[in-house]
Amino acid sequence: MNAESDEEGRATASVASGSSAADGRTAERELGSRAPAYIRSSRVLHLSWQAGIFVVGLAVVAAGIVMLPLPGPGWLVIFGGMAIWATEFVWAQLVLRWTKRKVTAATQRALDPKVRRRNVILTTVGLVIIAVLVGIYVWNFGIVMPWKIDR
């Protein structure tokens, strides 16, 4: 084989892999902007688009951070903001891919029968210990209500 046919083979392979990535048949999408083509065609429009995506993502992530100590789905909202950022920024796409891999691995470990059996045993032992301690407390001190109801 010569250099030209070797380059053609590589070009054909890259086109084939690129078309499969564009069709969505691969597990991982390509990194980069998901903005429409007419927005990407103008540099100013694309920068303003990215600024808007950044501000919206920042607002969602900030709301998630506020929800961490307050009632609400804090982590879910934070990951939603990261998903908004991932539509435009490669670093957010990489963070989301890493997070998905870690969550998938943790899910697989949690579903392992040995780990589930261990978790059930530890939970049962913990609940028995708490029940015994509450029983000892009630035996020694009784149940005293903080209010007095006279009839």
Backbone bond lengths (Angstrom), bond angles and torsions (degrees), N, CA, C in turn:
res aa  C-N    CA-C-N  psi(-1)  N-CA   C-N-CA  omega(-1)  CA-C   N-CA-C  phi
1 M - - - 1.456 - - 1.515 109.07 -
2 N 1.307 115.75 146.59 1.453 118.86 177.70 1.519 110.15 -103.54
3 A 1.320 116.30 179.06 1.460 121.25 -175.22 1.519 111.73 -67.06
4 E 1.352 116.75 -36.36 1.459 118.94 -178.41 1.524 111.82 -65.09
5 S 1.326 117.21 -45.51 1.469 118.85 -179.01 1.525 110.81 -68.70
6 D 1.337 117.01 -30.69 1.458 121.01 177.08 1.524 110.02 -66.17
7 E 1.337 116.38 -43.03 1.464 119.53 178.23 1.523 111.06 -65.85
8 E 1.349 117.33 -38.50 1.457 120.32 178.15 1.528 110.65 -63.12
9 G 1.338 116.11 -38.27 1.468 120.08 178.41 1.517 111.53 -63.69
10 R 1.342 115.75 -42.15 1.458 119.58 178.24 1.527 110.76 -66.85
11 A 1.328 116.89 -40.81 1.460 120.28 179.21 1.529 110.68 -63.80
12 T 1.326 117.08 -41.83 1.456 121.13 178.29 1.522 110.54 -64.32
13 A 1.327 117.19 -41.01 1.459 120.63 179.21 1.525 110.78 -65.80
14 S 1.351 116.77 -40.11 1.464 118.34 -179.84 1.519 111.11 -69.74
15 V 1.338 117.88 -35.65 1.459 120.29 176.42 1.516 109.79 -66.12
16 A 1.328 117.20 -41.95 1.466 120.89 179.59 1.521 110.58 -63.79
17 S 1.325 116.86 -43.17 1.464 118.56 179.86 1.516 110.42 -70.95
18 G 1.317 117.81 -35.00 1.454 120.58 177.57 1.512 112.01 -66.25
19 S 1.336 116.90 -38.83 1.462 118.80 179.73 1.519 110.98 -69.73
20 S 1.333 117.76 -34.31 1.460 118.71 177.86 1.523 110.53 -70.69
21 A 1.344 116.91 -32.84 1.457 119.11 177.00 1.521 110.07 -69.25
22 A 1.340 116.41 -36.68 1.455 119.28 179.73 1.527 111.12 -70.37
23 D 1.324 117.12 -32.52 1.457 120.27 179.36 1.522 112.39 -74.36
24 G 1.331 117.98 -14.88 1.456 121.56 179.75 1.507 113.18 85.49
25 R 1.336 117.79 14.17 1.460 120.03 -179.10 1.523 111.68 -78.55
26 T 1.324 117.57 -18.72 1.453 119.27 179.53 1.520 108.92 -88.39
27 A 1.308 116.08 158.33 1.459 120.67 -177.21 1.524 111.37 -71.86
28 E 1.310 118.37 -33.62 1.456 122.32 -176.04 1.524 109.60 -108.73
29 R 1.313 116.95 132.27 1.461 121.07 176.12 1.512 109.17 -83.59
30 E 1.312 115.59 160.97 1.452 120.10 178.70 1.520 109.40 -68.91
31 L 1.326 115.59 150.54 1.454 120.57 178.50 1.520 109.59 -80.92
32 G 1.318 116.00 151.55 1.450 120.27 176.20 1.511 112.14 129.10
33 S 1.318 114.37 -175.91 1.451 122.44 -175.24 1.522 111.96 -67.99
34 R 1.331 115.37 142.46 1.454 121.12 175.23 1.527 110.24 -106.73
35 A 1.334 116.14 13.63 1.463 120.78 -178.92 1.519 109.82 -66.19
36 P 1.336 116.81 149.89 1.463 119.20 176.39 1.525 111.54 -59.95
37 A 1.318 116.53 157.50 1.461 121.89 -174.35 1.523 111.90 -62.22
38 Y 1.336 118.22 -37.72 1.465 118.68 -178.72 1.525 111.86 -68.02
39 I 1.343 117.70 -25.34 1.466 120.09 175.96 1.519 109.63 -77.76
40 R 1.318 116.88 -40.18 1.469 119.85 179.46 1.521 112.36 -69.57
41 S 1.326 117.87 -19.78 1.463 119.94 -177.69 1.524 112.32 -71.05
42 S 1.318 118.46 -26.73 1.461 122.23 179.16 1.528 109.51 -108.54
43 R 1.320 115.98 126.39 1.473 120.70 -177.87 1.526 111.17 -62.70
44 V 1.332 117.64 -44.91 1.466 121.15 -178.79 1.521 110.44 -64.86
45 L 1.320 116.65 -44.66 1.456 120.66 179.62 1.528 111.19 -63.46
46 H 1.338 116.67 -39.92 1.453 120.26 -179.87 1.525 110.75 -67.80
47 L 1.332 118.48 -40.77 1.469 120.64 177.94 1.525 110.92 -65.30
48 S 1.335 117.16 -39.97 1.468 118.25 178.06 1.533 110.64 -68.35
49 W 1.327 117.06 -35.18 1.463 121.44 175.40 1.535 109.80 -61.34
50 Q 1.331 116.37 -46.90 1.460 120.05 179.65 1.525 111.56 -64.47
51 A 1.338 117.13 -38.14 1.467 119.94 177.36 1.523 110.31 -63.24
52 G 1.334 116.57 -41.86 1.466 119.73 177.87 1.511 112.15 -63.76
53 I 1.329 117.31 -43.16 1.466 121.39 177.74 1.526 109.68 -62.45
54 F 1.328 117.19 -40.99 1.462 120.31 -179.78 1.524 110.41 -63.52
55 V 1.326 117.72 -43.56 1.468 120.81 -178.10 1.530 110.59 -66.10
56 V 1.331 116.92 -44.48 1.469 119.97 179.45 1.528 110.19 -63.80
57 G 1.348 117.07 -45.08 1.463 120.36 177.66 1.515 112.32 -61.77
58 L 1.337 116.15 -39.60 1.464 120.53 179.09 1.522 110.87 -64.31
59 A 1.334 117.05 -40.63 1.459 120.32 178.38 1.530 111.10 -63.54
60 V 1.321 116.79 -41.32 1.465 120.25 179.97 1.526 110.73 -68.14
61 V 1.340 117.24 -43.16 1.466 120.15 178.47 1.529 110.31 -64.17
62 A 1.334 117.26 -40.69 1.471 120.27 178.51 1.528 110.62 -63.02
63 A 1.336 117.15 -40.89 1.463 119.97 176.93 1.528 110.47 -62.65
64 G 1.326 117.30 -38.36 1.464 120.55 177.41 1.513 112.01 -65.61
65 I 1.331 116.51 -39.03 1.464 119.59 178.43 1.527 110.38 -65.66
66 V 1.330 116.85 -38.37 1.463 120.46 176.71 1.525 109.88 -64.31
67 M 1.336 117.15 -35.06 1.466 120.72 -178.14 1.525 113.24 -75.83
68 L 1.320 118.14 -12.15 1.469 118.45 179.92 1.527 111.57 -60.41
69 P 1.346 119.95 -53.13 1.471 117.74 178.21 1.526 112.68 -82.84
70 L 1.325 117.84 -20.61 1.461 121.56 -179.48 1.529 109.91 -95.94
71 P 1.316 117.15 167.12 1.467 119.37 177.42 1.530 110.82 -64.47
72 G 1.285 115.36 135.30 1.451 120.71 178.79 1.520 110.81 144.48
73 P 1.316 116.29 163.86 1.470 121.05 -178.19 1.531 111.53 -82.70
74 G 1.328 117.39 71.04 1.454 122.72 -173.37 1.512 114.72 -55.33
75 W 1.327 117.06 -55.12 1.470 119.69 -177.04 1.514 111.49 -64.78
76 L 1.309 117.50 -37.38 1.457 120.79 178.79 1.525 110.73 -62.66
77 V 1.327 117.03 -41.78 1.459 121.28 178.86 1.529 110.66 -68.36
78 I 1.330 117.48 -38.78 1.467 120.33 177.62 1.517 110.28 -62.03
79 F 1.324 117.28 -44.70 1.468 119.32 178.81 1.526 111.06 -67.71
80 G 1.334 117.36 -29.76 1.462 120.19 173.57 1.523 111.57 -64.18
81 G 1.334 116.61 -41.71 1.464 120.47 175.74 1.516 112.00 -64.50
82 M 1.327 116.18 -38.34 1.466 119.36 176.28 1.527 110.54 -64.47
83 A 1.336 117.25 -36.44 1.464 120.37 177.58 1.525 110.82 -66.45
84 I 1.320 116.80 -36.04 1.467 119.60 175.52 1.525 109.69 -63.59
85 W 1.335 116.64 -45.96 1.469 119.92 178.15 1.525 110.90 -62.37
86 A 1.323 116.67 -35.12 1.469 120.39 -176.36 1.520 112.55 -67.31
87 T 1.332 117.97 -14.46 1.459 118.75 175.90 1.522 111.57 -69.84
88 E 1.338 117.26 -18.64 1.461 120.20 -176.90 1.521 115.06 -126.71
89 F 1.331 118.16 -28.64 1.456 120.38 -169.92 1.527 110.79 -112.40
90 V 1.319 115.61 130.72 1.466 121.32 -177.62 1.527 110.66 -65.19
91 W 1.330 117.70 -39.44 1.469 119.61 -178.48 1.527 111.03 -61.30
92 A 1.330 117.71 -36.36 1.463 120.20 178.42 1.526 110.61 -71.54
93 Q 1.336 116.78 -34.86 1.465 120.13 176.64 1.528 110.10 -63.58
94 L 1.326 116.40 -41.42 1.469 119.95 179.50 1.527 111.02 -66.90
95 V 1.336 117.02 -39.98 1.475 120.25 177.96 1.528 110.25 -63.43
96 L 1.326 117.06 -42.76 1.472 119.59 179.27 1.518 111.81 -65.92
97 R 1.328 117.89 -39.09 1.473 119.77 177.30 1.518 110.44 -63.28
98 W 1.337 116.96 -43.24 1.466 120.97 179.29 1.532 109.50 -62.22
99 T 1.337 116.58 -43.76 1.462 121.06 -179.82 1.521 110.88 -63.36
100 K 1.333 117.14 -42.92 1.463 119.83 178.75 1.525 111.45 -61.75
101 R 1.338 116.35 -41.16 1.472 119.17 178.11 1.520 111.08 -62.82
102 K 1.340 117.17 -43.53 1.467 120.37 -179.00 1.526 111.48 -66.76
103 V 1.325 117.45 -41.53 1.470 120.35 179.87 1.526 110.42 -66.15
104 T 1.331 116.76 -40.47 1.461 120.24 177.93 1.524 111.05 -63.45
105 A 1.332 116.40 -42.96 1.469 119.86 178.94 1.529 110.65 -64.50
106 A 1.330 117.40 -41.94 1.466 120.42 179.20 1.522 111.05 -65.33
107 T 1.320 116.79 -37.54 1.459 120.54 177.49 1.519 111.13 -64.15
108 Q 1.315 116.75 -43.35 1.462 120.38 178.60 1.527 111.17 -63.88
109 R 1.336 116.67 -40.30 1.472 119.11 177.82 1.521 110.99 -65.86
110 A 1.335 116.83 -39.43 1.466 120.02 -178.71 1.524 111.76 -68.97
111 L 1.320 117.31 -28.98 1.464 120.40 -179.56 1.523 112.97 -85.76
112 D 1.338 117.24 -3.85 1.453 121.00 177.75 1.534 108.33 -63.85
113 P 1.340 118.65 130.12 1.474 120.45 -176.44 1.523 113.83 -57.02
114 K 1.318 118.16 -38.47 1.467 120.01 179.63 1.522 110.96 -64.37
115 V 1.330 116.93 -42.94 1.463 120.98 -179.87 1.518 109.96 -67.31
116 R 1.326 117.86 -41.65 1.461 120.43 178.65 1.521 111.05 -62.35
117 R 1.332 117.25 -42.86 1.463 121.31 179.01 1.529 110.26 -61.58
118 R 1.333 116.35 -44.07 1.467 120.67 178.52 1.520 110.91 -62.04
119 N 1.345 117.14 -43.29 1.457 120.74 -179.63 1.522 111.87 -64.90
120 V 1.335 117.44 -38.97 1.460 120.68 177.99 1.523 110.13 -65.57
121 I 1.321 117.10 -42.89 1.469 120.79 179.53 1.521 110.37 -63.81
122 L 1.328 117.99 -46.11 1.471 120.74 -179.87 1.529 111.46 -63.99
123 T 1.321 117.21 -39.33 1.459 120.19 178.03 1.524 110.90 -65.28
124 T 1.313 117.12 -42.14 1.469 121.06 179.26 1.522 110.60 -63.66
125 V 1.316 117.04 -45.36 1.475 120.77 179.31 1.521 109.98 -62.48
126 G 1.327 117.49 -42.15 1.464 120.65 178.86 1.517 112.14 -62.96
127 L 1.329 117.29 -42.47 1.460 120.23 178.96 1.522 111.81 -66.65
128 V 1.341 117.75 -36.74 1.471 120.66 177.14 1.524 110.02 -65.00
129 I 1.326 117.82 -43.07 1.469 121.28 179.11 1.530 110.04 -62.04
130 I 1.329 117.97 -44.10 1.464 120.97 179.11 1.525 110.51 -63.74
131 A 1.339 117.46 -42.03 1.467 120.64 179.54 1.521 110.62 -62.77
132 V 1.335 117.90 -41.22 1.471 121.19 178.62 1.523 110.27 -64.56
133 L 1.325 117.94 -43.90 1.461 120.48 179.85 1.523 111.92 -64.65
134 V 1.327 118.23 -39.90 1.466 121.16 176.47 1.527 109.84 -65.77
135 G 1.335 117.66 -40.17 1.462 120.99 177.78 1.524 111.69 -62.10
136 I 1.330 116.59 -42.83 1.480 119.94 178.18 1.518 110.33 -63.56
137 Y 1.313 118.18 -42.04 1.464 121.46 179.92 1.527 110.65 -63.13
138 V 1.335 117.40 -45.68 1.463 120.98 -179.72 1.521 109.97 -66.21
139 W 1.318 119.23 -36.66 1.465 122.96 179.26 1.530 110.42 -63.69
140 N 1.350 115.44 -42.48 1.467 119.04 -177.32 1.521 113.36 -79.27
141 F 1.318 117.94 -40.80 1.457 120.54 -171.46 1.527 113.37 -112.81
142 G 1.289 118.02 -13.77 1.460 121.05 -177.64 1.523 110.77 73.47
143 I 1.327 114.18 179.51 1.451 119.50 178.23 1.514 107.31 -101.13
144 V 1.312 116.00 115.58 1.457 121.34 179.42 1.522 107.20 -114.10
145 M 1.319 114.74 120.71 1.463 119.03 178.53 1.516 109.33 -80.92
146 P 1.310 117.69 144.88 1.460 119.61 -178.62 1.526 113.26 -76.32
147 W 1.310 119.15 -3.08 1.449 121.74 178.61 1.523 109.39 -122.21
148 K 1.317 116.06 157.86 1.457 121.19 179.66 1.520 108.05 -117.07
149 I 1.307 114.24 121.57 1.467 119.41 179.29 1.530 106.32 -114.12
150 D 1.347 115.00 116.33 1.462 120.17 177.82 1.525 109.26 -102.03
151 R 1.322 114.79 135.09 1.464 119.05 178.09 1.477 109.88 -107.02
